[in-house]
């Protein structure tokens, strides 16, 4: 992985552990890191920790605002990839269209995209959402009722070639997950 730019897209459902792992991975490899929740709130003129308790597809979570957020993620990634820097994007990427846009960006900069699908049992996800709801420093506004709606709309990544997709269960401590992910990526390259 040294000496070449890479594009990593961590994705999955609300509270699947993607942000925790994505941020730790970006730190480990020295990559630029962008989280869709933070970028979304920035575009809305909000501080990252400001609550936006909108319903599914409402407020800053409308399809139009989500598109604006994903466009901004790609623009930021393009700037870094153009400077030969690796990038870690962290978003739900629940649809094939959005994942295809990430692949197209990687192709534009002649780098291999690595998609990291994060998942864990629903009971753990629910506990994470409940814990996060009590955390004043939490950025995500994900709640159980939104998770249930997101789950219905999530398209499995069956369009991705197996060489581009890593699936990881995030029910372990983050340092163990980073080690596991490093091994999985080395095997995948």
C-alpha positions in Angstrom: 0.0 0.0 0.0 3.0 2.3 0.4 3.8 4.8 -2.3 0.5 4.7 -4.2 -2.7 6.5 -3.9 -5.8 4.5 -3.0 -9.5 5.2 -2.6 -11.2 3.5 0.3 -15.0 3.7 0.6 -16.3 2.5 4.0 -20.0 1.8 3.7 -23.0 0.1 5.4 -26.0 0.9 7.5 -26.4 3.3 10.4 -24.3 2.2 13.4 -22.6 -0.6 11.5 -19.2 0.7 12.8 -18.1 2.2 9.5 -17.1 5.7 10.9 -15.1 4.3 13.8 -13.2 1.9 11.5 -12.8 4.3 8.6 -11.3 7.1 10.8 -8.9 4.6 12.5 -7.9 3.2 9.1 -7.3 6.7 7.6 -5.1 7.5 10.6 -3.2 4.3 10.2 -2.4 4.8 6.6 -2.1 8.6 6.7 -5.0 9.2 4.3 -7.4 12.1 4.0 -10.7 11.2 5.7 -14.2 12.6 5.1 -17.3 11.5 6.9 -20.7 12.2 5.1 -22.4 13.3 8.4 -19.7 16.0 9.0 -19.7 17.1 5.4 -23.5 17.2 5.2 -23.7 19.4 8.3 -20.9 21.6 7.1 -22.8 22.2 3.8 -25.9 23.1 5.8 -23.9 25.6 7.8 -24.2 23.6 11.0 -21.5 22.6 13.5 -20.8 18.8 13.3 -22.3 18.1 16.8 -25.5 20.0 16.1 -28.5 17.6 16.2 -30.5 17.4 13.0 -33.3 15.1 14.1 -35.1 15.0 10.8 -37.1 12.1 9.6 -36.0 9.8 6.8 -35.7 11.9 3.5 -36.4 15.1 5.4 -34.4 18.3 6.1 -30.7 17.8 5.4 -31.5 14.2 4.6 -33.5 14.8 1.5 -32.4 13.0 -1.7 -31.3 16.4 -3.1 -29.2 17.3 -0.1 -27.8 13.8 0.1 -26.7 14.2 -3.6 -25.0 17.5 -2.8 -23.2 15.8 0.1 -22.0 12.9 -2.0 -20.9 15.3 -4.8 -18.8 17.2 -2.2 -17.3 14.0 -0.9 -16.2 13.1 -4.5 -14.8 16.6 -5.1 -12.7 16.5 -2.0 -11.5 13.1 -2.8 -10.6 14.1 -6.4 -8.4 17.0 -5.1 -6.4 14.6 -2.9 -6.2 11.8 -5.4 -5.0 14.4 -8.0 -2.1 15.2 -5.6 -1.3 11.4 -5.3 -2.8 11.1 -1.8 -4.9 8.3 -0.5 -8.5 9.0 0.6 -10.9 7.3 2.9 -14.6 8.1 2.4 -17.2 7.2 5.0 -20.8 7.2 4.0 -23.7 4.7 3.7 -23.3 4.3 -0.1 -26.5 2.4 0.0 -27.2 2.5 -3.7 -25.4 1.0 -6.6 -25.3 4.4 -8.4 -23.3 6.1 -5.6 -20.9 3.2 -5.5 -20.4 3.4 -9.2 -19.6 7.1 -8.9 -16.8 6.2 -6.4 -15.5 3.6 -8.9 -15.6 6.1 -11.7 -13.6 8.6 -9.6 -11.0 5.9 -8.9 -10.7 5.0 -12.6 -10.2 8.7 -13.4 -7.1 8.7 -11.2 -6.0 5.2 -12.1 -6.2 3.9 -8.6 -8.0 0.8 -7.4 -11.0 1.5 -5.2 -11.5 -0.7 -2.1 -15.0 -0.9 -0.8 -15.2 -1.9 2.9 -18.7 -3.1 3.8 -19.2 -2.8 7.6 -21.8 -4.9 9.3 -22.7 -6.3 12.7 -25.7 -7.8 14.5 -28.7 -5.6 14.8 -28.6 -5.8 18.6 -25.2 -4.2 18.6 -26.3 -1.5 16.1 -29.3 -0.7 18.3 -27.1 -0.4 21.4 -24.7 1.8 19.5 -27.5 4.1 18.5 -28.8 4.3 22.0 -25.3 5.1 23.4 -24.8 7.7 20.6 -28.1 9.4 21.4 -26.7 10.2 24.9 -23.3 11.4 23.6 -23.1 15.2 23.2 -20.1 14.8 20.9 -21.9 12.5 18.5 -22.0 13.7 14.9 -24.4 11.1 13.4 -28.2 11.6 13.8 -29.0 8.0 13.0 -31.8 6.5 15.0 -33.5 3.1 15.0 -36.5 4.2 13.0 -34.2 5.7 10.3 -32.1 2.5 10.3 -35.2 0.4 9.6 -36.1 2.6 6.6 -32.5 2.7 5.4 -32.3 -1.1 5.7 -35.3 -1.5 3.3 -33.6 0.7 0.7 -30.0 -0.7 1.0 -28.9 -2.4 -2.2 -26.4 -5.3 -1.7 -23.1 -4.6 -3.4 -23.4 -7.5 -5.8 -22.3 -5.2 -8.7 -18.8 -5.0 -7.1 -16.1 -7.4 -8.3 -14.9 -9.5 -5.3 -11.4 -7.9 -5.7 -12.9 -4.5 -4.9 -15.0 -5.6 -1.9 -14.1 -6.4 1.7 -16.8 -7.3 4.2 -15.9 -7.0 7.8 -17.9 -7.6 11.0 -17.4 -4.7 13.3 -18.2 -6.4 16.6 -14.6 -6.3 17.9 -12.4 -3.5 19.4 -11.3 -1.1 16.7 -7.6 -1.9 17.1 -8.4 -5.5 16.2 -10.5 -4.5 13.3 -7.7 -2.3 11.9 -5.3 -5.3 12.1 -7.9 -7.6 10.5 -8.6 -5.1 7.7 -4.9 -4.7 7.0 -4.6 -8.4 6.5 -7.7 -8.6 4.4 -6.5 -5.8 2.1 -3.1 -7.3 1.7 -4.8 -10.6 0.7 -7.1 -8.7 -1.7 -4.3 -6.8 -3.6 
